[in-house]
Amino acid sequence: MKTLLALLAFVCLPTAAQDAARGRLLYETRCGGCHYERLHQRDREKSTVRTLALLRDEVARRAAQTGGPFAQEDLEDMVAYLNRRYYRLTK
């Protein structure tokens, strides 16, 4: 239940406080071991990430699978980085 509430809170957070540079560092050090750049560059028609809300959901879901501690700020910053670098979603 706590996880669900945390995910819902994360999805509803504003994007203004995000720090993409910090998100890049977090992503490269905590996620880059399993992910590679090509993952985010696949054909947009085949990607399930089509909105910022879906990107937030995906980052939260994947972060939860690592078993590592991620603060809400960490997740927000990684979303900002991924969106700025790869997705360029506006809504």
OpenMM code with the backbone's topology and positions (N, CA, C; nanometers):
from openmm import Vec3, app, unit

residues = "MET LYS THR LEU LEU ALA LEU LEU ALA PHE VAL CYS LEU PRO THR ALA ALA GLN ASP ALA ALA ARG GLY ARG LEU LEU TYR GLU THR ARG CYS GLY GLY CYS HIS TYR GLU ARG LEU HIS GLN ARG ASP ARG GLU LYS SER THR VAL ARG THR LEU ALA LEU LEU ARG ASP GLU VAL ALA ARG ARG ALA ALA GLN THR GLY GLY PRO PHE ALA GLN GLU ASP LEU GLU ASP MET VAL ALA TYR LEU ASN ARG ARG TYR TYR ARG LEU THR LYS".split()
positions = [
    Vec3(0.0819, -0.1189, 0.0000),
    Vec3(0.0000, 0.0000, 0.0000),
    Vec3(0.0866, 0.1258, 0.0000),
    Vec3(0.1940, 0.1242, 0.0803),
    Vec3(0.2838, 0.2388, 0.0843),
    Vec3(0.3462, 0.2638, -0.0523),
    Vec3(0.3829, 0.1556, -0.1213),
    Vec3(0.4426, 0.1689, -0.2540),
    Vec3(0.3445, 0.2328, -0.3503),
    Vec3(0.2203, 0.1905, -0.3458),
    Vec3(0.1176, 0.2466, -0.4333),
    Vec3(0.0985, 0.3949, -0.4055),
    Vec3(0.0925, 0.4324, -0.2796),
    Vec3(0.0770, 0.5735, -0.2446),
    Vec3(0.1971, 0.6552, -0.2895),
    Vec3(0.3163, 0.5996, -0.2752),
    Vec3(0.4367, 0.6703, -0.3197),
    Vec3(0.4355, 0.6891, -0.4709),
    Vec3(0.3930, 0.5864, -0.5432),
    Vec3(0.3856, 0.5974, -0.6887),
    Vec3(0.2824, 0.7005, -0.7318),
    Vec3(0.1688, 0.7017, -0.6662),
    Vec3(0.0661, 0.8005, -0.6990),
    Vec3(0.1142, 0.9420, -0.6689),
    Vec3(0.1811, 0.9599, -0.5574),
    Vec3(0.2339, 1.0918, -0.5237),
    Vec3(0.3377, 1.1346, -0.6253),
    Vec3(0.4205, 1.0423, -0.6681),
    Vec3(0.5237, 1.0732, -0.7654),
    Vec3(0.4635, 1.1183, -0.8975),
    Vec3(0.3602, 1.0519, -0.9430),
    Vec3(0.2976, 1.0852, -1.0707),
    Vec3(0.2346, 1.2238, -1.0657),
    Vec3(0.1888, 1.2653, -0.9500),
    Vec3(0.1195, 1.3933, -0.9376),
    Vec3(0.2126, 1.5107, -0.9073),
    Vec3(0.3390, 1.4856, -0.8877),
    Vec3(0.4305, 1.5930, -0.8527),
    Vec3(0.4572, 1.6847, -0.9712),
    Vec3(0.4770, 1.8134, -0.9457),
    Vec3(0.5110, 1.9040, -1.0552),
    Vec3(0.6522, 1.8779, -1.1042),
    Vec3(0.6797, 1.9184, -1.2282),
    Vec3(0.8101, 1.8913, -1.2865),
    Vec3(0.9087, 2.0056, -1.2667),
    Vec3(0.8673, 2.1187, -1.2141),
    Vec3(0.9524, 2.2370, -1.2047),
    Vec3(1.0745, 2.2158, -1.1170),
    Vec3(1.0645, 2.1316, -1.0153),
    Vec3(1.1735, 2.1152, -0.9204),
    Vec3(1.2775, 2.0136, -0.9656),
    Vec3(1.2625, 1.9609, -1.0829),
    Vec3(1.3522, 1.8552, -1.1284),
    Vec3(1.4873, 1.9120, -1.1715),
    Vec3(1.5911, 1.8342, -1.1467),
    Vec3(1.7284, 1.8698, -1.1813),
    Vec3(1.7824, 1.7630, -1.2755),
    Vec3(1.7832, 1.7932, -1.4055),
    Vec3(1.8233, 1.6950, -1.5063),
    Vec3(1.9708, 1.6551, -1.4930),
    Vec3(2.0569, 1.7466, -1.4531),
    Vec3(2.1992, 1.7134, -1.4379),
    Vec3(2.2177, 1.6109, -1.3253),
    Vec3(2.1467, 1.6303, -1.2161),
    Vec3(2.1522, 1.5344, -1.1058),
    Vec3(2.0894, 1.4024, -1.1494),
    Vec3(1.9817, 1.4109, -1.2272),
    Vec3(1.9167, 1.2909, -1.2788),
    Vec3(2.0090, 1.2095, -1.3676),
    Vec3(2.0893, 1.2787, -1.4473),
    Vec3(2.1859, 1.2083, -1.5325),
    Vec3(2.2860, 1.1316, -1.4477),
    Vec3(2.3388, 1.1962, -1.3467),
    Vec3(2.4355, 1.1308, -1.2582),
    Vec3(2.3722, 1.0091, -1.1903),
    Vec3(2.2521, 1.0244, -1.1389),
    Vec3(2.1835, 0.9124, -1.0751),
    Vec3(2.1598, 0.7991, -1.1737),
    Vec3(2.1125, 0.8338, -1.2913),
    Vec3(2.0827, 0.7317, -1.3923),
    Vec3(2.2089, 0.6575, -1.4337),
    Vec3(2.3154, 0.7320, -1.4595),
    Vec3(2.4392, 0.6682, -1.5053),
    Vec3(2.5031, 0.5807, -1.3979),
    Vec3(2.4917, 0.6202, -1.2724),
    Vec3(2.5563, 0.5431, -1.1661),
    Vec3(2.4689, 0.4317, -1.1104),
    Vec3(2.3351, 0.4476, -1.1168),
    Vec3(2.2487, 0.3493, -1.0534),
    Vec3(2.1669, 0.2664, -1.1519),
    Vec3(2.1587, 0.3116, -1.2752),
    Vec3(2.0762, 0.2401, -1.3737),
    Vec3(2.1567, 0.1986, -1.4972),
    Vec3(2.2632, 0.2706, -1.5231),
    Vec3(2.3413, 0.2494, -1.6449),
    Vec3(2.4062, 0.1127, -1.6562),
    Vec3(2.4211, 0.0415, -1.5472),
    Vec3(2.4805, -0.0919, -1.5521),
    Vec3(2.3943, -0.1918, -1.6275),
    Vec3(2.2634, -0.1722, -1.6233),
    Vec3(2.1711, -0.2627, -1.6917),
    Vec3(2.1120, -0.2006, -1.8181),
    Vec3(2.0975, -0.0717, -1.8178),
    Vec3(2.0402, -0.0022, -1.9332),
    Vec3(2.1517, 0.0511, -2.0208),
    Vec3(2.1199, 0.0708, -2.1444),
    Vec3(2.2146, 0.1287, -2.2378),
    Vec3(2.1398, 0.2319, -2.3206),
    Vec3(2.2120, 0.3229, -2.3800),
    Vec3(2.1527, 0.4353, -2.4494),
    Vec3(2.0512, 0.3944, -2.5561),
    Vec3(2.0779, 0.2892, -2.6282),
    Vec3(1.9888, 0.2452, -2.7354),
    Vec3(1.8482, 0.2126, -2.6869),
    Vec3(1.8372, 0.1726, -2.5618),
    Vec3(1.7070, 0.1400, -2.5044),
    Vec3(1.6094, 0.2567, -2.5193),
    Vec3(1.6581, 0.3769, -2.4996),
    Vec3(1.5730, 0.4954, -2.5039),
    Vec3(1.5614, 0.5542, -2.6438),
    Vec3(1.6315, 0.4973, -2.7382),
    Vec3(1.6297, 0.5515, -2.8740),
    Vec3(1.5529, 0.4628, -2.9715),
    Vec3(1.4767, 0.3688, -2.9204),
    Vec3(1.4015, 0.2819, -3.0105),
    Vec3(1.2885, 0.3608, -3.0779),
    Vec3(1.2328, 0.3025, -3.1792),
    Vec3(1.1265, 0.3635, -3.2581),
    Vec3(1.0131, 0.4102, -3.1670),
    Vec3(0.9750, 0.5363, -3.1765),
    Vec3(0.8694, 0.5927, -3.0917),
    Vec3(0.7369, 0.5185, -3.1081),
    Vec3(0.7128, 0.4638, -3.2241),
    Vec3(0.5891, 0.3895, -3.2474),
    Vec3(0.5844, 0.2605, -3.1663),
    Vec3(0.7001, 0.2081, -3.1309),
    Vec3(0.7069, 0.0835, -3.0548),
    Vec3(0.7209, 0.1068, -2.9040),
    Vec3(0.7473, 0.2293, -2.8650),
    Vec3(0.7670, 0.2620, -2.7242),
    Vec3(0.6335, 0.2741, -2.6516),
    Vec3(0.6308, 0.2269, -2.5283),
    Vec3(0.5108, 0.2432, -2.4454),
    Vec3(0.5117, 0.3781, -2.3745),
    Vec3(0.6241, 0.4480, -2.3775),
    Vec3(0.6367, 0.5789, -2.3131),
    Vec3(0.5961, 0.6862, -2.4146),
    Vec3(0.4729, 0.7358, -2.3965),
    Vec3(0.4203, 0.8348, -2.4915),
    Vec3(0.3824, 0.9672, -2.4246),
    Vec3(0.3829, 0.9691, -2.2908),
    Vec3(0.3515, 1.0910, -2.2163),
    Vec3(0.4461, 1.1005, -2.0973),
    Vec3(0.4540, 1.2202, -2.0387),
    Vec3(0.5358, 1.2364, -1.9181),
    Vec3(0.4842, 1.1492, -1.8042),
    Vec3(0.3542, 1.1358, -1.7942),
    Vec3(0.2966, 1.0510, -1.6884),
    Vec3(0.3416, 0.9063, -1.7056),
    Vec3(0.3441, 0.8584, -1.8287),
    Vec3(0.3900, 0.7206, -1.8532),
    Vec3(0.5395, 0.7069, -1.8266),
    Vec3(0.6174, 0.8098, -1.8575),
    Vec3(0.7605, 0.8064, -1.8269),
    Vec3(0.7808, 0.8019, -1.6759),
    Vec3(0.7060, 0.8818, -1.6020),
    Vec3(0.7149, 0.8793, -1.4553),
    Vec3(0.6793, 0.7410, -1.4009),
    Vec3(0.5724, 0.6840, -1.4535),
    Vec3(0.5314, 0.5499, -1.4095),
    Vec3(0.6419, 0.4481, -1.4355),
    Vec3(0.6996, 0.4539, -1.5536),
    Vec3(0.8034, 0.3569, -1.5921),
    Vec3(0.9281, 0.3713, -1.5051),
    Vec3(0.9713, 0.4942, -1.4807),
    Vec3(1.0894, 0.5166, -1.3957),
    Vec3(1.0624, 0.4660, -1.2551),
    Vec3(0.9449, 0.4967, -1.2002),
    Vec3(0.9118, 0.4508, -1.0648),
    Vec3(0.9060, 0.2990, -1.0583),
    Vec3(0.8466, 0.2379, -1.1594),
    Vec3(0.8348, 0.0911, -1.1623),
    Vec3(0.9724, 0.0258, -1.1709),
    Vec3(1.0566, 0.0761, -1.2594),
    Vec3(1.1905, 0.0177, -1.2750),
    Vec3(1.2760, 0.0414, -1.1511),
    Vec3(1.2649, 0.1579, -1.0924),
    Vec3(1.3414, 0.1872, -0.9704),
    Vec3(1.3009, 0.0927, -0.8580),
    Vec3(1.1721, 0.0655, -0.8472),
    Vec3(1.1234, -0.0251, -0.7427),
    Vec3(1.1783, -0.1657, -0.7639),
    Vec3(1.2009, -0.2050, -0.8882),
    Vec3(1.2523, -0.3386, -0.9181),
    Vec3(1.3980, -0.3562, -0.8776),
    Vec3(1.4710, -0.2468, -0.8635),
    Vec3(1.6129, -0.2578, -0.8277),
    Vec3(1.6319, -0.2935, -0.6816),
    Vec3(1.5308, -0.2645, -0.5990),
    Vec3(1.5433, -0.2915, -0.4567),
    Vec3(1.6257, -0.1868, -0.3843),
    Vec3(1.6809, -0.0934, -0.4580),
    Vec3(1.7611, 0.0118, -0.3969),
    Vec3(1.6743, 0.1284, -0.3530),
    Vec3(1.7229, 0.2042, -0.2583),
    Vec3(1.6440, 0.3191, -0.2121),
    Vec3(1.6532, 0.4359, -0.3108),
    Vec3(1.5395, 0.4832, -0.3548),
    Vec3(1.5308, 0.6025, -0.4385),
    Vec3(1.4348, 0.6990, -0.3712),
    Vec3(1.4801, 0.8176, -0.3429),
    Vec3(1.3917, 0.9203, -0.2881),
    Vec3(1.3065, 0.9761, -0.4016),
    Vec3(1.1950, 1.0382, -0.3680),
    Vec3(1.1097, 1.1002, -0.4692),
    Vec3(1.1885, 1.1970, -0.5562),
    Vec3(1.2760, 1.2732, -0.4935),
    Vec3(1.3588, 1.3692, -0.5676),
    Vec3(1.4477, 1.2975, -0.6690),
    Vec3(1.5013, 1.1822, -0.6325),
    Vec3(1.5830, 1.1033, -0.7248),
    Vec3(1.5026, 1.0654, -0.8489),
    Vec3(1.3820, 1.0155, -0.8263),
    Vec3(1.2971, 0.9731, -0.9370),
    Vec3(1.2602, 1.0908, -1.0265),
    Vec3(1.2257, 1.2029, -0.9658),
    Vec3(1.1912, 1.3226, -1.0417),
    Vec3(1.3085, 1.3672, -1.1291),
    Vec3(1.4272, 1.3656, -1.0717),
    Vec3(1.5450, 1.4101, -1.1447),
    Vec3(1.5787, 1.3151, -1.2595),
    Vec3(1.5604, 1.1857, -1.2389),
    Vec3(1.5858, 1.0912, -1.3484),
    Vec3(1.4842, 1.1093, -1.4615),
    Vec3(1.3600, 1.1364, -1.4261),
    Vec3(1.2588, 1.1636, -1.5283),
    Vec3(1.2979, 1.2879, -1.6077),
    Vec3(1.3418, 1.3916, -1.5377),
    Vec3(1.3827, 1.5155, -1.6060),
    Vec3(1.4973, 1.4877, -1.7026),
    Vec3(1.5955, 1.4113, -1.6586),
    Vec3(1.7086, 1.3779, -1.7454),
    Vec3(1.6641, 1.2966, -1.8662),
    Vec3(1.5911, 1.1898, -1.8423),
    Vec3(1.5489, 1.1036, -1.9531),
    Vec3(1.4612, 1.1793, -2.0520),
    Vec3(1.3745, 1.2633, -2.0013),
    Vec3(1.2877, 1.3388, -2.0909),
    Vec3(1.3680, 1.4397, -2.1731),
    Vec3(1.4573, 1.5092, -2.1089),
    Vec3(1.5383, 1.6086, -2.1807),
    Vec3(1.6307, 1.5412, -2.2814),
    Vec3(1.6889, 1.4300, -2.2454),
    Vec3(1.7896, 1.3644, -2.3302),
    Vec3(1.7278, 1.2814, -2.4425),
    Vec3(1.6183, 1.2112, -2.4134),
    Vec3(1.5663, 1.1149, -2.5112),
    Vec3(1.4233, 1.1396, -2.5573),
    Vec3(1.3334, 1.1633, -2.4643),
    Vec3(1.1917, 1.1574, -2.4970),
    Vec3(1.1326, 1.2895, -2.5469),
    Vec3(1.1696, 1.3978, -2.4847),
    Vec3(1.1205, 1.5313, -2.5221),
    Vec3(0.9670, 1.5375, -2.5238),
    Vec3(0.9092, 1.4871, -2.4181),
    Vec3(0.7632, 1.4880, -2.4039),
    Vec3(0.7191, 1.6198, -2.3405),
    Vec3(0.6057, 1.6701, -2.3805),
    Vec3(0.5574, 1.7956, -2.3249),
    Vec3(0.4409, 1.7762, -2.2310),
    Vec3(0.3758, 1.6631, -2.2393),
    Vec3(0.2630, 1.6369, -2.1482),
    Vec3(0.2556, 1.4909, -2.1133),
] * unit.nanometer
topology = app.Topology()
chain = topology.addChain("A")
for resn in residues:
    res = topology.addResidue(resn, chain)
    for name in ("N", "CA", "C"):
        topology.addAtom(name, app.Element.getBySymbol(name[0]), res)
